[in-house]
C-alpha cells in the first residue's frame, strides 16, 4: 500500500452490507476502517482498523473520523451503512418508534456525512461518499411509513450535499436496496413461504445478497464513477422501475 491508496471509513460494518463492503474493498487493496458500536464485535470483519463509535451522534461521528485519521489516515472515502427498519402502519407506530427510526437512519447520515465533509474540507482534498437508502423511499410500499420517511430524508441529504460540495471535488451518492438477505431481514426470510413470496415481487426474481449491494457501492466510490454525484442507484432487481411478467 502507498500514500495514494484510498482510505475508506465504513460504518455499520458488522451488518450484512457493511461487512460485505469491507471484504470487497479490502480485496481490491483499499485501506479499510470498520466502525461499529462495539469494537469487539468487529474482530472478524476484514479491515485494517476497527473503531468503536456511535455514529448516530455528532460526537460519535467525529470520534470515528478522528480514530481513522490516527490509525490509518484521514478517510478519503465514506460508506455509511448504519440503519434499521420498521415494518408497521403509521397508526400502529408510536412516537418513540418513529423517533428511533429517524435517529438511526437520518440522524446518523447527517452526523456522519457532516463529519466526513469537515475532514475533507480541512484536508482540501476530494473524495467520495455513499449512503444507504431503501427502495421504499422511492415507491410506496404498505406498512413502511416511518422507514420510508427516514430514507427519503437520506436521499434529500445526498442530493443537496452533492450540489453544495461538488466544487470541492466531493461526490455524494446513495444506493437504494430492495429486500436483501442480511441479519436484519433474517427473521422474515427464515420462513420459506415468506422468502418465496418476497422473491416474486422482483422482476429479476429472488432476494438479493449483501455482496450485490456492496458491489454497487464499491463502484460508486471508485474512480470508475468519477462523473457520478447526487444520484440514488436502485439495487432492487427492477422492483422500483418495472413490473414482472406474471405467468
For each residue, the residues with C-beta under 8 A, 3 or more apart:
1: 5 29 31
2: 5
3:
4:
5: 1 2 29 30 31
6: 30 31 76 77 221
7: 30 31 32 33 68 72 73 74 75 76 77
8: 25 30 31 32 33 75 76 77 78 79 221
9: 33 35 64 65 68 75 77 78 79 116
10: 13 18 21 22 25 32 33 34 35 47 79 81
11: 18 35 36 55 64 78 79 80 81 82 108 112
12: 15 17 18 35 36 80 81 82 83 132
13: 10 18 19 21 22 34 35 36 42 45 47 50 81
14: 18 19 34 36 41 42 45
15: 12 18 19 81 83 182 183 184
16: 19 20 180 181 182 183 184 210
17: 12 20 21 81 132 177 180 182 210 213 214 217
18: 10 11 12 13 14 15 21 22 34 45 79 81
19: 13 14 15 16 22 23 45 210
20: 16 17 23 24 209 210 211 213 214
21: 10 13 17 18 24 25 79 81 214 217 218
22: 10 13 18 19 25 26 32 34 45 46 47
23: 19 20 26 27 46 214
24: 20 21 27 28 211 214 215 218
25: 8 10 21 22 28 30 32 218 221
26: 22 23 29 30 32 46 47 48
27: 23 24 46
28: 24 25 218
29: 1 5 26
30: 5 6 7 8 25 26 77
31: 1 5 6 7 8 48 49 72 73
32: 7 8 10 22 25 26 46 47 48 49
33: 7 8 9 10 47 48 49 50 51 64 67 68 71 72 75
34: 10 13 14 18 22 42 45 46 47 49 50 51
35: 9 10 11 12 13 51 52 53 55 64 68
36: 11 12 13 14 39 41 42 45 50 51 52 53
37: 41 52 53 54
38: 41 42 52
39: 36 42 43 50 51 52
40: 43
41: 14 36 37 38
42: 13 14 34 36 38 39 45 47 50
43: 39 40 50
44:
45: 13 14 18 19 22 34 36 42 50
46: 22 23 26 27 32 34
47: 10 13 22 26 32 33 34 42 50
48: 26 31 32 33 71 72
49: 31 32 33 34 67 68 71 72
50: 13 33 34 36 39 42 43 45 47
51: 33 34 35 36 39 63 64 67 68 71
52: 35 36 37 38 39
53: 35 36 37 60 61 63 64 67
54: 37 57 60
55: 11 35 60 61 64 80 82 108 111 112
56: 60 82 103 104 107 108 111
57: 54 60 61 107 111
58: 61 62 111 114 115
59: 62 63
60: 53 54 55 56 57 63 64 111
61: 53 55 57 58 64 65 108 111 112 114 115 116
62: 58 59 65 66 115
63: 51 53 59 60 66 67
64: 9 11 33 35 51 53 55 60 61 67 68 112 115
65: 9 61 62 68 69 74 75 115 116 118 119
66: 62 63 69 70
67: 33 49 51 53 63 64 70 71
68: 7 9 33 35 49 51 64 65 71 72 73 74 75
69: 65 66 72 73 74 75 119
70: 66 67
71: 33 48 49 51 67 68
72: 7 31 33 48 49 68 69 75
73: 7 31 68 69
74: 7 65 68 69 119 120 122 123 125
75: 7 8 9 33 65 68 69 72 78 116 119 127
76: 6 7 8 120 125 126 127 128
77: 6 7 8 9 30 127 128 129 221
78: 8 9 11 75 112 113 116 127 128 129 130
79: 8 9 10 11 18 21 129 130 217 221
80: 11 12 55 108 109 112 113 129 130 131 132
81: 10 11 12 13 15 17 18 21 132
82: 11 12 55 56 104 105 108 109 112
83: 12 15 104 105 108 132 184
84: 100 101 104 105 147 184
85: 101 134 147 184 185
86: 93 97 98 101 144 146 147
87: 143 144 147
88: 92 93 97 143 145 146
89: 92 93 142 143 145
90: 93 145 146
91:
92: 88 89
93: 86 88 89 90 97 98 145 146
94: 97 98
95: 98 99
96: 99 100
97: 86 88 93 94 100 101 146
98: 86 93 94 95 101 102 146 149
99: 95 96 102 103
100: 84 96 97 103 104
101: 84 85 86 97 98 104 105 146 147 149 150
102: 98 99 105 106 107 146 149 150 153
103: 56 99 100 106 107 108
104: 56 82 83 84 100 101 107 108 150
105: 82 83 84 101 102 108 109 147 150 151 153 154
106: 102 103 109 110 150 151 153 154 157
107: 56 57 102 103 104 110 111
108: 11 55 56 61 80 82 83 103 104 105 111 112
109: 80 82 105 106 112 113 131 153 154 157
110: 106 107 113 114 157
111: 55 56 57 58 60 61 107 108 114 115
112: 11 55 61 64 78 80 82 108 109 115 116
113: 78 80 109 110 116 117 129 131 157 161 172
114: 58 61 110 111 117 118
115: 58 61 62 64 65 111 112 118 119
116: 9 61 65 75 78 112 113 119 120 127 129
117: 113 114 120 121 161 165 170
118: 65 114 115 121 122
119: 65 69 74 75 115 116 122 123
120: 74 76 116 117 123 125 126 127 165 168 170
121: 117 118 124 168
122: 74 118 119
123: 74 119 120
124: 121 168
125: 74 76 120 169
126: 76 120 168 169 170 171
127: 75 76 77 78 116 120 169 170 171
128: 76 77 78 170 171 172 173 220 221 222 225
129: 77 78 79 80 113 116 170 171 172 173 221
130: 78 79 80 172 173 174 175 217 220 221
131: 80 109 113 154 157 158 172 173 174 175
132: 12 17 80 81 83 154 174 175 177 213 217
133: 137 138 151 152 154 155 158 174 175 176 232
134: 85 137 147 148 151 176 177
135: 138 139 141 176 177 178 234 236 239 240
136: 139 140 141 144 147 148 151
137: 133 134 148 151 152 154 155 176 232
138: 133 135 152 155 176 232 234 240
139: 135 136 239 240
140: 136 148
141: 135 136 144 148
142: 89
143: 87 88 89
144: 86 87 136 141 147 148
145: 88 89 90 93 148 149
146: 86 88 90 93 97 98 101 102 149 150
147: 84 85 86 87 101 105 134 136 144 150 151
148: 134 136 137 140 141 144 145 151 152
149: 98 101 102 145 146 152 153
150: 101 102 104 105 106 146 147 153 154
151: 105 106 133 134 136 137 147 148 154 155 176
152: 133 137 138 148 149 155 156
153: 102 105 106 109 149 150 156 157
154: 105 106 109 131 132 133 137 150 151 157 158 174
155: 133 137 138 151 152 158 159 174 176 232
156: 152 153 159 160
157: 106 109 110 113 131 153 154 160 161
158: 131 133 154 155 161 162 172 173 174 230 231 232
159: 155 156 162 163 230
160: 156 157 163 164
161: 113 117 157 158 164 165 170 172
162: 158 159 165 166 170 171 172 173 229 230
163: 159 160 166 230
164: 160 161
165: 117 120 161 162 168 170 172
166: 162 163 169 170 171 229 230
167:
168: 120 121 124 126 165
169: 125 126 127 166
170: 117 120 126 127 128 129 161 162 165 166 229
171: 126 127 128 129 162 166 220 225 226 228 229
172: 113 128 129 130 131 158 161 162 165 229 230
173: 128 129 130 131 158 162 220 225 228 229 230 231 232 233
174: 130 131 132 133 154 155 158 231 232 233
175: 130 131 132 133 213 216 217 220 232 233 234 235
176: 133 134 135 137 138 151 155 232 233 234 235 236 240
177: 17 132 134 135 180 208 213 235 236
178: 135 201 202 208 234 235 236 237 239 240
179: 185 189 198 201 202 207 208
180: 16 17 177 185 207 208 209 210 212 213
181: 16 185 186 189 207 208 209 210
182: 15 16 17 185 186 210
183: 15 16 186
184: 15 16 83 84 85
185: 85 179 180 181 182 188 189 207
186: 181 182 183 189 190
187: 190
188: 185 191 194 198
189: 179 181 185 186 194 195 198 207
190: 186 187 194 195
191: 188 194 195
192: 195 196
193: 196 197
194: 188 189 190 191 197 198
195: 189 190 191 192 198 199 207
196: 192 193 199 200
197: 193 194 200 201
198: 179 188 189 194 195 201 202 207
199: 195 196 202 205 206 207
200: 196 197 205 244
201: 178 179 197 198 239 244
202: 178 179 198 199 205 206 207 208 236 237 238 239 244
203: 237 238 239 242 243 244 245
204: 237 238
205: 199 200 202 237 244
206: 199 202 237
207: 179 180 181 185 189 195 198 199 202
208: 177 178 179 180 181 202 212 213 235 236 237
209: 20 180 181 212 213
210: 16 17 19 20 180 181 182 213 214
211: 20 24 214 215
212: 180 208 209 215 216 235
213: 17 20 132 175 177 180 208 209 210 216 217 235
214: 17 20 21 23 24 210 211 217 218
215: 24 211 212 218 219
216: 175 212 213 219 220 233 235
217: 17 21 79 130 132 175 213 214 220 221
218: 21 24 25 28 214 215 221 222
219: 215 216 222 224 225
220: 128 130 171 173 175 216 217 225 228 231 233
221: 6 8 25 77 79 128 129 130 217 218 225
222: 128 218 219 225
223: 226
224: 219
225: 128 171 173 219 220 221 222 228
226: 171 223
227:
228: 171 173 220 225 231
229: 162 166 170 171 172 173
230: 158 159 162 163 166 172 173
231: 158 173 174 220 228
232: 133 137 138 155 158 173 174 175 176
233: 173 174 175 176 216 220
234: 135 138 175 176 178 239 240 241
235: 175 176 177 178 208 212 213 216
236: 135 176 177 178 202 208 239 240
237: 178 202 203 204 205 206 208
238: 202 203 204 241 242 244
239: 135 139 178 201 202 203 234 236
240: 135 138 139 176 178 234 236
241: 234 238
242: 203 238
243: 203
244: 200 201 202 203 205 238
245: 203
246:
247:
